[in-house]
Amino acid sequence: MTKGKQWTTEQVTELKDLVEANESLDDIAAKLGKSTGAIYIKCQRFGLTLKPKDHLDPSVPMPRELPSIEQTLRIVAGALKTAAKPGLTKSEVQRIQAVANLAKTYKEILADYVNYREIEVKLREMEEQNARLLGEKSKDPTSQPDKDDLP
C-alpha cells in the first residue's frame, strides 16, 4: 500500500549515488522530486546511511577546556548571521534552532558551574582559616584545659 509515486530503477540508482556522494536529505529529496520522509524510508529499506552535510561527527572527542563565553557568542553570532540569509532549507533552520537551544543550555549550565567553582574556592578558604585558627588555639597555653577539668 504505497502513498506516493512508484520509484523508478533510475531513481533508486540515483538515490544510491547521491547518498554515496554524501548529499543532504533535503538535496536528495529535491533532486528526486520525493519527500524527505520517502527518501529516509527508501534508504532504510536499502540499508543506506544518510550522512547530513555539515553535521557533527558523533565520534568527535570532547574538548579538554570549556569554550569561553566569547567563543560561544561567536558561534551564536554565526548562527544568527546564517539565519538572516534567505532561502534556508528546513535542515539548515533546524540546525540554527539547535545552536540557539544549545547556547541557552550552555549559558545556564555555565552559570551553575561558575557558581560551584566560587563555592569551592570559598570552602577551601574557610578550611584553611579553620586549620589556621585551630593551630593558633593549640599553641595558646590559655586555651589548654586545666588538669582539674579533666575526668
HELIX and SHEET records of a PDB file:
HELIX    1   1 THR A    9  GLU A   20  1                                  12    
HELIX    2   2 LEU A   25  LEU A   32  1                                   8    
HELIX    3   3 THR A   36  PHE A   46  1                                  11    
HELIX    4   4 ILE A   69  ALA A   83  1                                  15    
HELIX    5   5 LYS A   90  LYS A  139  1                                  50    
HELIX    6   6 PRO A  141  SER A  143  5                                   3    
HELIX    7   7 LYS A  147  ASP A  149  5                                   3    
END                                                                             
